[in-house]
């Protein structure tokens, strides 16, 4: 009976750590300007594999928790570039940037090219 109990406890902890290990918390810069950008960024990351996404209009930092089995960090950067926002890993196309609302035209940094 003790062995069964011990096995169960070990199994429980193993499955817990595996599930926990798949989730990664990260924070990176996303260029943007206003609350409309915040909405666009957070909406773009409302996808499978991303558990949490929040962008701060003042710090321009995006906090993301995602499932590494379902999506990679690079893919997240790519998605943000596709909706027009430069990140340190992925630059938005001129087309995507120009498609943004006038008030969202943030200053592009050359180092992000
Ligand atoms: Cu904006």
Backbone and ligand atoms as CSV (ligand in chain L), in Angstrom:
chain,resi,resn,atom,element,x,y,z
A,1,UNK,N,N,0.830,-1.211,0.000
A,1,UNK,CA,C,0.000,0.000,0.000
A,1,UNK,C,C,0.869,1.268,0.000
A,2,UNK,N,N,1.955,1.212,0.785
A,2,UNK,CA,C,2.871,2.357,0.866
A,2,UNK,C,C,3.525,2.648,-0.484
A,3,UNK,N,N,3.866,1.551,-1.162
A,3,UNK,CA,C,4.532,1.694,-2.467
A,3,UNK,C,C,3.588,2.354,-3.474
A,4,UNK,N,N,2.365,1.933,-3.437
A,4,UNK,CA,C,1.371,2.505,-4.359
A,4,UNK,C,C,1.233,4.009,-4.108
A,5,UNK,N,N,1.199,4.334,-2.840
A,5,UNK,CA,C,1.073,5.744,-2.451
A,5,UNK,C,C,2.282,6.553,-2.941
A,6,UNK,N,N,3.469,5.988,-2.702
A,6,UNK,CA,C,4.707,6.658,-3.097
A,6,UNK,C,C,4.753,6.821,-4.611
A,7,UNK,N,N,4.356,5.793,-5.337
A,7,UNK,CA,C,4.354,5.843,-6.800
A,7,UNK,C,C,3.426,6.951,-7.282
A,8,UNK,N,N,2.295,7.024,-6.621
A,8,UNK,CA,C,1.315,8.034,-7.013
A,8,UNK,C,C,1.873,9.443,-6.801
A,9,UNK,N,N,2.524,9.625,-5.659
A,9,UNK,CA,C,3.085,10.946,-5.336
A,9,UNK,C,C,4.174,11.319,-6.345
A,10,UNK,N,N,5.042,10.345,-6.657
A,10,UNK,CA,C,6.130,10.608,-7.613
A,10,UNK,C,C,5.534,10.945,-8.985
A,11,UNK,N,N,4.536,10.175,-9.386
A,11,UNK,CA,C,3.898,10.408,-10.679
A,11,UNK,C,C,3.286,11.803,-10.726
A,12,UNK,N,N,2.662,12.166,-9.634
A,12,UNK,CA,C,2.015,13.470,-9.562
A,12,UNK,C,C,3.033,14.602,-9.724
A,13,UNK,N,N,4.162,14.470,-9.019
A,13,UNK,CA,C,5.183,15.524,-9.095
A,13,UNK,C,C,5.846,15.584,-10.465
A,14,UNK,N,N,6.029,14.424,-11.076
A,14,UNK,CA,C,6.646,14.385,-12.400
A,14,UNK,C,C,5.750,15.076,-13.417
A,15,UNK,N,N,4.481,14.734,-13.416
A,15,UNK,CA,C,3.581,15.329,-14.409
A,15,UNK,C,C,3.428,16.820,-14.163
A,16,UNK,N,N,3.505,17.209,-12.918
A,16,UNK,CA,C,3.400,18.626,-12.591
A,16,UNK,C,C,4.600,19.397,-13.134
A,17,UNK,N,N,5.790,18.838,-12.922
A,17,UNK,CA,C,6.994,19.544,-13.370
A,17,UNK,C,C,7.082,19.577,-14.893
A,18,UNK,N,N,6.578,18.546,-15.550
A,18,UNK,CA,C,6.590,18.526,-17.019
A,18,UNK,C,C,5.669,19.620,-17.539
A,19,UNK,N,N,4.488,19.706,-16.972
A,19,UNK,CA,C,3.524,20.718,-17.406
A,19,UNK,C,C,4.063,22.117,-17.134
A,20,UNK,N,N,4.732,22.264,-16.006
A,20,UNK,CA,C,5.269,23.569,-15.639
A,20,UNK,C,C,6.430,23.950,-16.545
A,21,UNK,N,N,7.264,22.970,-16.894
A,21,UNK,CA,C,8.442,23.204,-17.724
A,21,UNK,C,C,8.118,23.666,-19.129
A,22,UNK,N,N,6.914,23.385,-19.594
A,22,UNK,CA,C,6.528,23.779,-20.949
A,22,UNK,C,C,6.219,25.264,-21.037
A,23,UNK,N,N,5.898,25.847,-19.908
A,23,UNK,CA,C,5.547,27.264,-19.912
A,23,UNK,C,C,6.773,28.126,-19.677
A,24,UNK,N,N,6.907,29.142,-20.507
A,24,UNK,CA,C,8.037,30.042,-20.359
A,24,UNK,C,C,7.527,31.470,-20.228
A,25,UNK,N,N,8.131,32.158,-19.282
A,25,UNK,CA,C,7.769,33.553,-19.057
A,25,UNK,C,C,8.864,34.406,-19.672
A,26,UNK,N,N,8.482,35.372,-20.463
A,26,UNK,CA,C,9.492,36.206,-21.088
A,26,UNK,C,C,9.017,37.662,-21.149
A,27,UNK,N,N,9.957,38.540,-21.372
A,27,UNK,CA,C,9.646,39.959,-21.437
A,27,UNK,C,C,10.579,40.594,-22.455
A,28,UNK,N,N,10.025,41.287,-23.427
A,28,UNK,CA,C,10.878,41.907,-24.446
A,28,UNK,C,C,10.263,43.211,-24.948
A,29,UNK,N,N,11.085,43.986,-25.621
A,29,UNK,CA,C,10.646,45.281,-26.113
A,29,UNK,C,C,9.793,45.124,-27.379
A,30,UNK,N,N,8.676,45.835,-27.404
A,30,UNK,CA,C,7.858,45.896,-28.615
A,30,UNK,C,C,7.598,47.372,-28.872
A,31,UNK,N,N,8.034,47.836,-30.027
A,31,UNK,CA,C,7.865,49.253,-30.323
A,31,UNK,C,C,6.408,49.586,-30.631
A,32,UNK,N,N,5.932,50.625,-29.984
A,32,UNK,CA,C,4.553,51.048,-30.158
A,32,UNK,C,C,4.366,52.396,-29.511
A,33,UNK,N,N,3.155,52.934,-29.569
A,33,UNK,CA,C,2.983,54.301,-29.111
A,33,UNK,C,C,1.826,54.524,-28.149
A,34,UNK,N,N,0.677,53.982,-28.457
A,34,UNK,CA,C,-0.495,54.362,-27.678
A,34,UNK,C,C,-1.343,53.176,-27.228
A,35,UNK,N,N,-2.535,53.496,-26.715
A,35,UNK,CA,C,-3.425,52.434,-26.240
A,35,UNK,C,C,-3.957,51.568,-27.376
A,36,UNK,N,N,-4.017,52.167,-28.554
A,36,UNK,CA,C,-4.457,51.379,-29.708
A,36,UNK,C,C,-3.439,50.299,-30.028
A,37,UNK,N,N,-2.167,50.661,-29.832
A,37,UNK,CA,C,-1.086,49.694,-30.047
A,37,UNK,C,C,-1.204,48.573,-29.022
A,38,UNK,N,N,-1.496,48.977,-27.789
A,38,UNK,CA,C,-1.625,48.001,-26.712
A,38,UNK,C,C,-2.697,46.969,-27.057
A,39,UNK,N,N,-3.807,47.493,-27.555
A,39,UNK,CA,C,-4.914,46.615,-27.910
A,39,UNK,C,C,-4.524,45.685,-29.060
A,40,UNK,N,N,-3.847,46.272,-30.056
A,40,UNK,CA,C,-3.442,45.503,-31.234
A,40,UNK,C,C,-2.447,44.408,-30.860
A,41,UNK,N,N,-1.470,44.774,-30.020
A,41,UNK,CA,C,-0.433,43.829,-29.614
A,41,UNK,C,C,-1.040,42.674,-28.813
A,42,UNK,N,N,-1.885,43.040,-27.849
A,42,UNK,CA,C,-2.470,42.000,-26.996
A,42,UNK,C,C,-3.455,41.120,-27.759
A,43,UNK,N,N,-4.147,41.720,-28.722
A,43,UNK,CA,C,-5.093,40.949,-29.526
A,43,UNK,C,C,-4.338,39.987,-30.448
A,44,UNK,N,N,-3.211,40.459,-30.984
A,44,UNK,CA,C,-2.414,39.630,-31.888
A,44,UNK,C,C,-1.871,38.401,-31.165
A,45,UNK,N,N,-1.659,38.559,-29.851
A,45,UNK,CA,C,-1.093,37.443,-29.080
A,45,UNK,C,C,-2.171,36.611,-28.386
A,46,UNK,N,N,-3.407,36.887,-28.711
A,46,UNK,CA,C,-4.515,36.096,-28.174
A,46,UNK,C,C,-4.666,34.859,-29.055
A,47,UNK,N,N,-3.651,33.985,-28.972
A,47,UNK,CA,C,-3.601,32.819,-29.852
A,47,UNK,C,C,-3.249,31.570,-29.057
A,48,UNK,N,N,-3.387,30.430,-29.700
A,48,UNK,CA,C,-3.086,29.152,-29.079
A,48,UNK,C,C,-1.599,29.100,-28.720
A,49,UNK,N,N,-1.298,28.682,-27.522
A,49,UNK,CA,C,0.087,28.556,-27.096
A,49,UNK,C,C,0.527,29.727,-26.227
A,50,UNK,N,N,-0.162,30.849,-26.354
A,50,UNK,CA,C,0.163,32.010,-25.522
A,50,UNK,C,C,-0.853,32.077,-24.377
A,51,UNK,N,N,-0.339,31.922,-23.167
A,51,UNK,CA,C,-1.240,31.895,-22.007
A,51,UNK,C,C,-1.535,33.294,-21.479
A,52,UNK,N,N,-0.556,34.171,-21.652
A,52,UNK,CA,C,-0.706,35.516,-21.112
A,52,UNK,C,C,0.124,36.492,-21.913
A,53,UNK,N,N,-0.431,37.644,-22.205
A,53,UNK,CA,C,0.312,38.679,-22.923
A,53,UNK,C,C,-0.166,40.049,-22.471
A,54,UNK,N,N,0.783,40.889,-22.092
A,54,UNK,CA,C,0.435,42.230,-21.655
A,54,UNK,C,C,1.528,43.207,-22.075
A,55,UNK,N,N,1.114,44.264,-22.766
A,55,UNK,CA,C,2.081,45.256,-23.230
A,55,UNK,C,C,1.885,46.556,-22.467
A,56,UNK,N,N,2.987,47.153,-22.057
A,56,UNK,CA,C,2.935,48.387,-21.285
A,56,UNK,C,C,3.257,49.576,-22.186
A,57,UNK,N,N,2.316,50.507,-22.265
A,57,UNK,CA,C,2.459,51.651,-23.168
A,57,UNK,C,C,3.616,52.572,-22.756
A,58,UNK,N,N,3.960,52.614,-21.478
A,58,UNK,CA,C,5.039,53.487,-21.025
A,58,UNK,C,C,6.427,52.874,-21.186
A,59,UNK,N,N,6.558,51.613,-20.818
A,59,UNK,CA,C,7.876,50.971,-20.895
A,59,UNK,C,C,8.115,50.292,-22.241
A,60,UNK,N,N,7.038,50.101,-23.034
A,60,UNK,CA,C,7.084,49.387,-24.324
A,60,UNK,C,C,7.509,47.926,-24.148
A,61,UNK,N,N,7.377,47.434,-22.924
A,61,UNK,CA,C,7.753,46.048,-22.683
A,61,UNK,C,C,6.521,45.152,-22.747
A,62,UNK,N,N,6.745,43.989,-23.332
A,62,UNK,CA,C,5.654,43.036,-23.467
A,62,UNK,C,C,5.975,41.819,-22.600
A,63,UNK,N,N,5.089,41.523,-21.664
A,63,UNK,CA,C,5.248,40.341,-20.822
A,63,UNK,C,C,4.408,39.219,-21.405
A,64,UNK,N,N,5.067,38.112,-21.660
A,64,UNK,CA,C,4.363,36.995,-22.293
A,64,UNK,C,C,4.674,35.694,-21.557
A,65,UNK,N,N,3.644,34.901,-21.346
A,65,UNK,CA,C,3.825,33.535,-20.866
A,65,UNK,C,C,3.285,32.636,-21.959
A,66,UNK,N,N,4.129,31.706,-22.404
A,66,UNK,CA,C,3.693,30.852,-23.508
A,66,UNK,C,C,4.118,29.406,-23.310
A,67,UNK,N,N,3.468,28.525,-24.046
A,67,UNK,CA,C,3.752,27.098,-23.988
A,67,UNK,C,C,4.771,26.770,-25.075
A,68,UNK,N,N,5.967,26.393,-24.648
A,68,UNK,CA,C,7.064,26.146,-25.588
A,68,UNK,C,C,6.809,24.980,-26.523
A,69,UNK,N,N,5.855,24.132,-26.169
A,69,UNK,CA,C,5.531,22.998,-27.053
A,69,UNK,C,C,4.639,23.450,-28.199
A,70,UNK,N,N,3.968,24.563,-28.019
A,70,UNK,CA,C,3.005,25.006,-29.029
A,70,UNK,C,C,3.497,26.173,-29.869
A,71,UNK,N,N,4.383,26.986,-29.303
A,71,UNK,CA,C,4.841,28.174,-30.029
A,71,UNK,C,C,6.250,28.537,-29.548
A,72,UNK,N,N,7.043,29.154,-30.434
A,72,UNK,CA,C,8.383,29.564,-30.026
A,72,UNK,C,C,8.391,31.081,-29.817
A,73,UNK,N,N,9.425,31.528,-29.116
A,73,UNK,CA,C,9.539,32.959,-28.843
A,73,UNK,C,C,9.699,33.734,-30.154
A,74,UNK,N,N,10.451,33.149,-31.069
A,74,UNK,CA,C,10.684,33.781,-32.373
A,74,UNK,C,C,9.359,33.961,-33.121
A,75,UNK,N,N,8.496,32.965,-33.028
A,75,UNK,CA,C,7.195,33.049,-33.705
A,75,UNK,C,C,6.345,34.185,-33.134
A,76,UNK,N,N,6.466,34.388,-31.827
A,76,UNK,CA,C,5.721,35.467,-31.175
A,76,UNK,C,C,6.200,36.822,-31.715
A,77,UNK,N,N,7.510,36.956,-31.863
A,77,UNK,CA,C,8.077,38.196,-32.415
A,77,UNK,C,C,7.586,38.410,-33.845
A,78,UNK,N,N,7.516,37.312,-34.592
A,78,UNK,CA,C,7.083,37.377,-35.986
A,78,UNK,C,C,5.633,37.849,-36.097
A,79,UNK,N,N,4.801,37.351,-35.211
A,79,UNK,CA,C,3.382,37.731,-35.205
A,79,UNK,C,C,3.248,39.229,-34.945
A,80,UNK,N,N,4.050,39.747,-34.021
A,80,UNK,CA,C,3.984,41.174,-33.694
A,80,UNK,C,C,4.488,42.023,-34.861
A,81,UNK,N,N,5.507,41.522,-35.551
A,81,UNK,CA,C,6.025,42.245,-36.722
A,81,UNK,C,C,4.971,42.261,-37.823
A,82,UNK,N,N,4.235,41.186,-37.932
A,82,UNK,CA,C,3.203,41.094,-38.971
A,82,UNK,C,C,2.078,42.106,-38.771
A,83,UNK,N,N,1.788,42.459,-37.516
A,83,UNK,CA,C,0.735,43.452,-37.292
A,83,UNK,C,C,1.311,44.879,-37.250
A,84,UNK,N,N,2.628,45.009,-37.493
A,84,UNK,CA,C,3.222,46.334,-37.656
A,84,UNK,C,C,4.146,46.810,-36.557
A,85,UNK,N,N,4.455,45.944,-35.595
A,85,UNK,CA,C,5.281,46.385,-34.468
A,85,UNK,C,C,6.666,45.745,-34.486
A,86,UNK,N,N,7.678,46.615,-34.452
A,86,UNK,CA,C,9.067,46.138,-34.429
A,86,UNK,C,C,9.403,45.525,-33.078
A,87,UNK,N,N,10.137,44.439,-33.101
A,87,UNK,CA,C,10.677,43.849,-31.868
A,87,UNK,C,C,12.178,43.673,-32.096
A,88,UNK,N,N,12.957,43.429,-31.055
A,88,UNK,CA,C,14.407,43.277,-31.255
A,88,UNK,C,C,14.760,42.092,-32.158
A,89,UNK,N,N,13.877,41.123,-32.282
A,89,UNK,CA,C,14.174,39.945,-33.103
A,89,UNK,C,C,13.555,39.992,-34.494
A,90,UNK,N,N,12.519,40.800,-34.628
A,90,UNK,CA,C,11.786,40.784,-35.881
A,90,UNK,C,C,11.296,42.186,-36.227
A,91,UNK,N,N,11.630,42.623,-37.417
A,91,UNK,CA,C,11.231,43.957,-37.821
A,91,UNK,C,C,9.994,43.882,-38.719
A,92,UNK,N,N,9.058,44.798,-38.473
A,92,UNK,CA,C,7.844,44.829,-39.285
A,92,UNK,C,C,8.182,45.278,-40.700
A,93,UNK,N,N,7.430,44.810,-41.669
A,93,UNK,CA,C,7.648,45.256,-43.043
A,93,UNK,C,C,7.159,46.712,-43.139
A,94,UNK,N,N,7.688,47.448,-44.115
A,94,UNK,CA,C,7.262,48.839,-44.289
A,94,UNK,C,C,5.763,48.882,-44.551
A,95,UNK,N,N,5.288,47.888,-45.258
A,95,UNK,CA,C,3.875,47.789,-45.594
A,95,UNK,C,C,3.026,47.671,-44.318
A,96,UNK,N,N,3.453,46.790,-43.411
A,96,UNK,CA,C,2.700,46.598,-42.168
A,96,UNK,C,C,2.763,47.856,-41.307
A,97,UNK,N,N,3.958,48.478,-41.275
A,97,UNK,CA,C,4.124,49.689,-40.471
A,97,UNK,C,C,3.267,50.822,-41.031
A,98,UNK,N,N,3.289,50.998,-42.333
A,98,UNK,CA,C,2.511,52.078,-42.953
A,98,UNK,C,C,1.008,51.854,-42.828
A,99,UNK,N,N,0.636,50.587,-42.643
A,99,UNK,CA,C,-0.784,50.262,-42.508
A,99,UNK,C,C,-1.358,50.610,-41.144
A,100,UNK,N,N,-0.487,50.943,-40.201
A,100,UNK,CA,C,-0.947,51.306,-38.856
A,100,UNK,C,C,-1.692,52.636,-38.871
A,101,UNK,N,N,-2.514,52.813,-37.889
A,101,UNK,CA,C,-3.227,54.078,-37.723
A,101,UNK,C,C,-2.199,55.208,-37.555
A,102,UNK,N,N,-2.560,56.401,-38.004
A,102,UNK,CA,C,-1.613,57.536,-37.961
A,102,UNK,C,C,-1.026,57.768,-36.563
A,103,UNK,N,N,-1.866,57.675,-35.555
A,103,UNK,CA,C,-1.385,57.937,-34.190
A,103,UNK,C,C,-0.469,56.821,-33.675
A,104,UNK,N,N,-0.417,55.723,-34.388
A,104,UNK,CA,C,0.402,54.592,-33.940
A,104,UNK,C,C,1.789,54.583,-34.563
A,105,UNK,N,N,2.092,55.578,-35.407
A,105,UNK,CA,C,3.386,55.576,-36.071
A,105,UNK,C,C,4.510,55.982,-35.115
A,106,UNK,N,N,4.981,55.001,-34.423
A,106,UNK,CA,C,6.084,55.162,-33.475
A,106,UNK,C,C,7.370,55.441,-34.237
A,107,UNK,N,N,8.363,55.960,-33.521
A,107,UNK,CA,C,9.643,56.253,-34.139
A,107,UNK,C,C,10.419,54.940,-34.305
A,108,UNK,N,N,10.796,54.656,-35.501
A,108,UNK,CA,C,11.534,53.411,-35.739
A,108,UNK,C,C,13.014,53.609,-35.390
A,109,UNK,N,N,13.571,52.592,-34.764
A,109,UNK,CA,C,14.975,52.670,-34.350
A,109,UNK,C,C,15.815,51.889,-35.349
A,110,UNK,N,N,16.902,52.523,-35.806
A,110,UNK,CA,C,17.745,51.893,-36.819
A,110,UNK,C,C,18.339,50.568,-36.364
A,111,UNK,N,N,18.628,50.477,-35.056
A,111,UNK,CA,C,19.244,49.255,-34.562
A,111,UNK,C,C,18.309,48.056,-34.666
A,112,UNK,N,N,17.029,48.334,-34.887
A,112,UNK,CA,C,16.065,47.227,-35.008
A,112,UNK,C,C,16.004,46.679,-36.422
A,113,UNK,N,N,16.697,47.332,-37.340
A,113,UNK,CA,C,16.617,46.904,-38.736
A,113,UNK,C,C,17.238,45.543,-38.954
L,1,CU,CU,CU,-1.112,53.130,-31.341
